[in-house]
Amino acid sequence: MLQPRTYTPEQVAKILQLSKNTVYELISRGEIIAKKIGKVYRIPQSSISFVFTGMDEDILKAQRVDEKNLERVSKTLREVRKSVWEKSKSF
């Protein structure tokens, strides 16, 4: 059976062991990201992760990618700086 990628506020309340009203308050404060479709809210699974990690899942993934690329970027910067330095000596 497929796991839902979105939840209702009632489902989130049950998952987090909170009242339904508390979930609606968290939505209104922006602590849980939800999309209102018609008269009902839908909450993406990543928003529930945000409650625990303090970071949006997309931001966390982007940070990990940036950290992996950091050494490559640093190496390229060193090479460019060295090249510019060498060229500036010839003036």
C-alpha positions as CSV (number, residue, x, y, z in Angstrom):
1,M,0.0,0.0,0.0
2,L,1.3,3.5,-0.9
3,Q,2.1,5.9,1.9
4,P,0.3,9.3,1.4
5,R,2.6,12.2,0.5
6,T,0.1,14.6,1.9
7,Y,-2.0,14.6,5.1
8,T,-5.0,16.2,6.5
9,P,-4.7,18.3,9.7
10,E,-6.5,15.5,11.5
11,Q,-4.0,12.9,10.4
12,V,-1.1,15.2,11.4
13,A,-2.7,15.7,14.8
14,K,-2.8,11.9,15.3
15,I,0.8,11.5,14.0
16,L,2.2,14.2,16.3
17,Q,-0.1,13.4,19.2
18,L,-1.5,16.9,19.2
19,S,-5.0,18.2,19.1
20,K,-6.5,19.2,15.8
21,N,-6.8,22.8,17.0
22,T,-3.1,22.9,17.8
23,V,-2.3,21.7,14.3
24,Y,-4.5,24.5,12.9
25,E,-2.7,27.0,15.1
26,L,0.7,25.7,13.9
27,I,-0.5,26.1,10.3
28,S,-1.7,29.7,11.0
29,R,1.7,30.6,12.6
30,G,3.6,29.1,9.6
31,E,5.3,26.4,11.7
32,I,3.6,23.7,9.6
33,I,3.4,24.4,5.9
34,A,0.0,23.6,4.5
35,K,-1.9,24.3,1.2
36,K,-5.5,25.1,1.4
37,I,-7.4,23.3,-1.5
38,G,-11.0,24.5,-1.5
39,K,-12.1,24.4,2.1
40,V,-9.6,21.8,3.3
41,Y,-5.9,21.9,4.2
42,R,-3.3,19.4,2.8
43,I,0.0,19.1,4.6
44,P,3.0,17.7,2.7
45,Q,5.1,15.0,4.4
46,S,8.1,17.3,4.3
47,S,6.3,19.8,6.4
48,I,6.0,17.2,9.2
49,S,9.8,16.6,9.0
50,F,10.2,20.4,9.4
51,V,8.6,20.2,12.8
52,F,11.3,17.8,14.0
53,T,14.4,19.1,12.2
54,G,13.7,22.8,12.3
55,M,14.6,22.9,8.6
56,D,12.6,22.4,5.5
57,E,13.6,19.2,3.9
58,D,14.4,20.9,0.6
59,I,16.7,23.3,2.4
60,L,18.4,20.5,4.2
61,K,19.0,18.6,0.9
62,A,20.4,21.7,-0.8
63,Q,22.7,22.3,2.2
64,R,24.1,18.8,1.8
65,V,24.7,19.3,-1.9
66,D,26.5,22.6,-1.2
67,E,28.7,20.9,1.4
68,K,29.6,18.2,-1.0
69,N,30.6,20.8,-3.7
70,L,32.5,23.1,-1.3
71,E,35.9,21.5,-1.9
72,R,35.5,21.6,-5.7
73,V,34.5,25.3,-5.5
74,S,37.4,26.1,-3.2
75,K,39.9,24.3,-5.5
76,T,38.6,26.2,-8.6
77,L,38.8,29.5,-6.7
78,R,42.5,28.8,-5.7
79,E,43.3,28.0,-9.4
80,V,41.7,31.2,-10.7
81,R,43.4,33.3,-8.0
82,K,46.7,31.8,-8.8
83,S,46.1,32.5,-12.5
84,V,45.2,36.1,-11.9
85,W,48.2,36.5,-9.6
86,E,50.5,35.1,-12.3
87,K,49.0,37.4,-14.9
88,S,49.3,40.5,-12.7
89,K,53.1,39.9,-12.3
90,S,53.6,40.4,-16.0
91,F,52.4,44.1,-15.8
